Amino acid sequence: MLSKVYESLGISPQVYEKGEKILSSLEKRFKEIDEIAEYNQLKVLKAMQECKVSEACLLGTTGYGYNDLGRDTLEEVYARIFGTEDALVRPQITCGTHALSLALFSNLRPGDELLSPVGKPYDTLEEVIGIRKSKGSLAEYGISYRQVDLLEEGRFDYQGIENAINEKTKMITIQRSKGYQTRPTFSVSQIGELISFVKKIKPDVICMVDNCYGEFVEKTEPSQVGADLVVGSLIKNPGGGLAPIGGYLAGTKEAIENAAYRLTSPGLGKEVGASLGILSSFYQGLFLAPTVTAGALKGAIFAANLFEQAGFKVVPNSTESRHDIIQAVTFGCAEGVIAFCEGIQKAAPVDSFVIPEPWDMPGYDSQVIMAAGAFVSGSSIELSADGPIKPPYTVYFQGGLTWNHAKFGILSAYQQVKNTGLMV
Ligand SMILES: *Cc1c(COP(=O)(O)O)cnc(C)c1O
């Protein structure tokens, strides 16, 4: 019966059967994911109750946005969930890159140095930092940058990190998720170890974590193991698919105050910034985020198992533990990346009839192909896949607002790659 419906949507009975066989071997792992989701659901609920979220919080303000109860309460809820002193959660933060850029520009001053102890940061941050020359970069403001690459298997180069920390080092940036790389994603506990090491050498260094795609994947967040600041996008995990825009920063009072003065204006800080009518989607999305993240995580594990069995290199592999929702599949040729993305697009609720193509996307140094038929444009907590068209030709898959949709999307991508003749 189900097989027939899948067939009517372009999935052959063989591919469907293959998927079912793999799924029957994943029951135990899926149960563990459900348990983390249950824990995080209660954590979110408890924070909302303790902060006395009320019906009035779901309304918004206009104009300056003074005394925006919903906005201020939501920031308290985030601070509680992340275990931080304060948070900044705003629709005026346009995306993840903006949130990270805000965190860096507001907490660094001319003459300071930023250190990445985990290798090259996410592509769009290269221009923020000035690794690639760009107008308005940190480099233009006299803020220098150093990087310590990871050792084999993604291990931290502790000796190199110790050597790199100097009197100018003001802040370190740790990217939790792999981004467009094939290194492993770091667990919260690994991040905690790295932060303690850095703080032993220089206690007043501000430790920031790019938390994109990591929220609610584990029971704890990096801010609970020493990070002074965690930063992410609301059109990824914590927006739960409902937030139509926005970013968040959660951290120390000092770091958040700096960020607020930069986002709005010195002297104004958190006091302004009207929420318009957007807050109910922020609250409801956050409430759904643990379950949505769990569905996406199941999808990632399912994809890893399916494509690994078909002979492709997958990161993380089929059995590794998970610390973000991203799944990388390496095809070794552009056709594989393109076919995978076409399959994801075909599975979308919106724009399923369009065919994605590689393009020169701003902020990236090679062509990129993106597949997404999302309710929120560009939202990557929704079923989506993207990859730079350059060796080793790896596609990065993530999201799925429900597990059932993630499953269908992966079967569709698999079918499309199969149809191109890339698999035997
Ligand atoms: C998505 C992402 C960003 C940037 O977020 P945008 O919203 O695309 O600007 C930064 N770092 C990591 C690890 C990401 O996954």
The ligand as a Tripos MOL2 file, in Angstrom:
@<TRIPOS>MOLECULE
LIG
   15    15     1     0     0
SMALL
NO_CHARGES

@<TRIPOS>ATOM
      1 C1         24.4900   28.3960    8.0890 C.3       1 LIG1
      2 C2         25.7590   28.6350    8.7890 C.ar      1 LIG1
      3 C3         26.2870   29.9160    8.9470 C.ar      1 LIG1
      4 C4         25.7130   31.1270    8.2790 C.3       1 LIG1
      5 O1         24.3820   31.2740    8.3780 O.3       1 LIG1
      6 P1         23.5250   32.0030    7.2280 P.3       1 LIG1
      7 O2         22.2110   32.1080    7.8830 O.co2     1 LIG1
      8 O3         23.5420   31.1460    6.0240 O.co2     1 LIG1
      9 O4         24.1490   33.3320    6.9950 O.co2     1 LIG1
     10 C5         27.4430   30.0370    9.6810 C.ar      1 LIG1
     11 N1         28.0610   28.9690   10.2080 N.ar      1 LIG1
     12 C6         27.5840   27.7280   10.0660 C.ar      1 LIG1
     13 C7         28.3090   26.5780   10.6670 C.3       1 LIG1
     14 C8         26.4250   27.5150    9.3570 C.ar      1 LIG1
     15 O5         25.9600   26.2860    9.2120 O.3       1 LIG1
@<TRIPOS>BOND
     1     1     2 1
     2     2     3 ar
     3     2    14 ar
     4     3     4 1
     5     3    10 ar
     6     4     5 1
     7     5     6 1
     8     6     7 2
     9     6     8 1
    10     6     9 1
    11    10    11 ar
    12    11    12 ar
    13    12    13 1
    14    12    14 ar
    15    14    15 1
@<TRIPOS>SUBSTRUCTURE
     1 LIG1         1 GROUP 0 **** ****
